[in-house]
């Protein structure tokens, strides 16, 4: 049992083993330290030497990190003249041997080379993001600004930016750009005296809100996260956008405002999370 892997590995690949122990539904991540030079398609597990992987929320040497789908190990190769502590190493066979004794009780044991972030979030973190805790993420809170300074926005501040850990740094950086564009657009439209231009700007703003949450939902779906209720988010933005600024003629928004009033009681009951939707 577990004599061979089903796929080849290379040095510094990540191997996720799930579950980690009897009656504990969590995974272990191991870093490949050495493996056969000829890179066989199904290497023997006793020929693969591994060390336990240590996690960091940011890219840190000698640690593995997760940014959405991407789970990577940051090499700990020493720089010139630098000494680093060698990690404890064992064969992958030694890691898997305890599981082989209970294989008949566990028919879902999984050994995954370079796992997708969705699987790491589910099996290692047990479906709870280590940064945002599956809640709204604000890069200005706690020490997040120091960890991810490039994601801090300076206009149009919102408290629900895309989290770089569970959704990926690429989506988080795109979302920062959305937030800044929304802030700029809101400032321009609020100062617009012409009713027609105001309404066009207002609609452009709301269309951008829809686009923003659609992009987030695509990644959330890939990561197995609950989705935004996009229509609800648009209603909230529309109320916030108009609450202290009415269109000059105001005739084009009265009907929508009345519709929002009818939905307000329902929205209060659906404040943040509605089953599978946030």
N, C-alpha and C positions, 0 to 999 in steps of 0.2 A: 504494500500500500504506500502511495506517495514515493515510489522509487524514482520516478522521472517527472519533470515538468512537461506540460503540453506545448510549450513554446520556448524559443531561445531567450537568453538574457545577456545583458552586458553589464560591465562594472558601473555602479551608481544607478542602476535601475532600481525601481521600488517594487517590492513584492508585498501585497496585502493578503493576510491570512485571516479568514473569518470562519467560525468564531475563534477567539483567542484562547479561551479556557472552557472547561466544562461548566455549564449553567451560566456562563457569562456571555451575553449577546453583544460582544464588541469585537473589533478587529485589531490585529497588530500589523504594523508596517515595518518592514525590514529593508535595509539597504544592501545591495549586492556589493561585496568588497572584492571578490575574485570569482572567476568562473573559467571554464575551459577556453583556451585560446582559439580553438577551431570553431567555436560558436555552433555546437550541434543543435539541430532543430528541437530535440527533446532531451535536454541535458539531465544527467543524473543529479538527484538532489544532494547526494553526498559530495559532489564536486563543486557545489556552489557555497561559498562562504558569505555569511551575512552578519550584520550588526543591527541592533534595534534602532529604528528610526526615531529621531526626536523632532517634534513639531515646533514651528515658529509661525506667528501670524504674518510676519514680514520675511522677505528673502534674506536669510541669515546663513552664513557659511556653516557647513556641517549640520544643517537642519533641512527638513523637507517642509514645503509650504504648499498651500492650495489657493489658487485664484480661479474660482469657478470650475470649469471642466479640467483645467490644467493642474496637475499635481506633479511637482518636480523636487528633486533633491539639489540643493546648492552645494557644489563641490567644496570639499574641505582640503584641497591641495594646498600645502604650505607655500607661502611666498618665500623669496630668497632670505635665508637666515632665520626663518621662523620655525619654531618647534610647536607641534600640536600633539595633544594626547591621543594615543591610538585607542579606538573603541574596542570593546570586548567582541570577539568574533566567534561564531560557531557555524557549523554546517546547517544548511536548510533542512537536512534530514533530521538533525537533532531538534529543530523547531517543530517539525511535523510529527515526530514520533509519538508524543502524547496524544495527538489527535487520531493517529491510526488505531489506537486502542479503543477509541469510542466511535469509530466511523459508523458502525451499525446503528448507533443511537442518533447520529447526526448525518442525515442524508443531504444536507445543504452546505457542507463544508466547501468553501471556495478559496482557491489560490489564484490570485490575479496579478499579472505582471503589468506595471505602470497603469494602475487603475484610473478610471474616469472620476472626476471630482464628485459626481453624483453618488457613486458607490462609496467613496470615502466619507462623504457627508452622512450617508445613511448608516454605514456599518461601523466606521471609526468614531464619528462624532455623534452617532445615534440621533440623526436628523436635527441636531441643534447646532446652528452656526456658532463657532467660537468667538466671533467678533460682534455680530449684531444680535445674536440670540434669537434669530427669526423675527425681529421687531424692526421698527423704523431705525434707520441708521443716519446719524448726523456726524460728519467728519470733524466738527468742532468740539465734540464732547470728549471728556476724559483725556486720554493720551492719544486719541486717534489722529489729531492734527499733526503730532510729531511723527506718527507712523506713516501717514499718507498725506503729506503736505500738498502734493499736487492736486488732490481732490477737493481741497477747500475752495468754496465759491465766495466771491466778494460782492455779488449782487444777486438779488432774487433768492435769498436764503430759503431753503426748505428743509424739513426734517426727515425726508424719506428718500434720500439719495440711494442709489444702488450700492449695495455692500460689495467691496472688492473681493472679499473672501468667498462668500457663498455664491456670488453672481459673476465674479471675475473682474480683474482690473480693467480689461478692455471695455466692458459694459459700464463700469463705474466711471471711467474717464469720459466715455461718450455721454453718460448721464450728467456729469458735471457741466459739459458743454450745453446740454439741453437746458439745465437750470439757469445758466448764465444768459442764454438766448431768451428764455422766458422772462427773466428779470429785465433785460433791456427792452423787450417788446412791450411789457406792461408799462414801463416808465414812459415810453413814447406814446402809447395809445391813450394813457390817462391825461396827457396834455393836449390831445387832439381836439380842436374846437369844431371841426367839420363833422356832422352826423354820419355822412356816408363813409368817410375815411375812418371814423371811429369804429363803425360796425365792421368794416373790412378787417381792421386791425384786431378787433376783438375776436372775430371768427378765426383769424390766423393764429391767434394765441391759443384758442381752444383746440384747434386742429393739431397744434404742436404738442399740447398736453396729451391728446390721444396717441400721437405718434410715440411720445416718450414712454408711456406705460405699455404700449404694444411691444416696443423693443424689450422692455424689462420682462414682460410676460413670456416672450419667446425663450429667454434664458432661464427664467424661473421654471418653465415647463421642462426644459432640458435637465435642470438640476433636481427635479422632483419637489420643488417648493410650491407652496400655495400661491395662487394667482391674484393679481389685482382685479377688483371689480372696476373696469375702466369707466363705465358710464357713471358710476358713483364718484370716482375721482374727478371726472369732468364737471359734474354738478357742484362739487365742493370748490373747485377752482373758479367756476363761473360765479358763485356767490361771493367768494373772496375777491374776485376781480372787480365786481360791481358794487360792493357794499359801501365804498366811500367815493365812488365816482360813477355818475349816471351819464349815459350818452347824451349829447347836447339836445337832441330832439326827444330822445328816450322812447319813441313810439315803437321801435323795433325790438326792444327788450322787455316790454311790459308783460307780454304773453308768456315769455320764458320765465320771468320772475314769478308769475302766478303758479306756473307748473312746479317751480322749485319749492314754493310754499306748501303745495300739496304733498310733495315728497319728503318734506323736512322731518316729520315725525317718524317716518319709516327709516330715514337715514340715521336718526339718533340711535335706533335699535341696532343698526348695522355699522357701528362706529368704525371698527378697524378690520374685523375678520368675520366672514360669513361662510363657515364651513371650509370649502376649498378656496374661497376668494378672500382677499384682504380688502 
